[in-house]
Structure formats: structure tokens, C-alpha cells
Amino acid sequence: MTTSIQSLRSKSIRQAKLKLDQHRELGAQSPLNIFEVADLLDRIRFSEEKMNEEPQGFALILN
């Protein structure tokens, strides 16, 4: 189950980064507003933190 959660988080990070890349390329023509961009950045940061914490937590459960 943890691998499926990690793959969902990885997919979420990839999609958020793709949207941010598109926003960066479009510049002023981008349909995203500042709040949507901030939300994407928060999602990336939160997901990456969770991915870094999970293997350590899993190792503690096994010990």
C-alpha cells in the first residue's frame, strides 16, 4: 500500500511541476493566479516532505 501512496505522491508532484513549468512559459498569458501558483508550490513541498519522512517511519515500524 505504501508504494501506491508514494506513486500517487510522485504523480501529484510531477503534475504540479508541469503546471508550474507551463505557467512559467506562458508568463502573463497564464490562466493561473498567484493563489493557484502558491497552492501548487505548497503541494510540491508537502508531498516531497512526506516522501522523505515515510521510509524512515516505515523502518521504525519494522524494528
VOGU-3710 file (C-alpha; in Angstrom, 3 decimals, decimal comma):
1> mttsiqslrs> 0,000/0,000/0,000  2,840/2,409/0,723  4,148/2,050/-2,810  0,788/3,095/-4,224  0,707/6,136/-1,917  4,241/7,034/-2,954  3,381/6,660/-6,631  0,326/8,896/-6,155  2,506/11,496/-4,447  5,090/11,237/-7,225
11> ksirqaklkl> 2,356/11,698/-9,812  0,989/14,681/-7,886  4,447/16,265/-7,765  5,005/15,692/-11,495  1,646/17,222/-12,389  2,202/20,257/-10,158  5,688/20,814/-11,602  4,297/20,516/-15,132  1,628/23,143/-14,399  4,270/25,450/-12,908
21> dqhrelgaqs> 6,507/24,975/-15,955  3,606/25,836/-18,244  2,818/28,873/-16,097  6,436/29,996/-16,324  6,445/29,635/-20,127  3,147/31,464/-20,641  4,033/34,323/-18,332  1,283/36,963/-18,243  -0,956/34,811/-20,501  -1,072/32,041/-17,908
31> plnifevadl> -4,557/31,224/-16,611  -3,167/30,592/-13,104  -3,401/33,302/-10,488  -0,993/33,874/-7,607  -3,056/31,758/-5,200  -3,115/28,769/-7,549  0,651/29,010/-8,061  1,180/29,185/-4,288  -1,060/26,144/-3,835  0,968/24,166/-6,393
41> ldrirfseek> 4,219/25,125/-4,672  2,793/24,086/-1,297  1,635/20,752/-2,704  5,097/20,047/-4,087  6,803/20,960/-0,838  4,328/18,985/1,311  4,480/15,882/-0,893  8,277/15,897/-1,058  8,482/16,220/2,733  6,073/13,327/3,198
51> mneepqgfal> 8,025/11,154/0,772  11,230/11,848/2,693  9,606/11,023/6,036  7,830/7,796/5,047  10,800/5,444/4,553  12,148/6,394/7,978  8,775/5,839/9,633  8,394/2,501/7,884  11,826/1,388/9,078  10,864/2,251/12,660
61> iln> 7,739/0,107/12,423  9,772/-2,902/11,324  12,261/-2,613/14,185
//
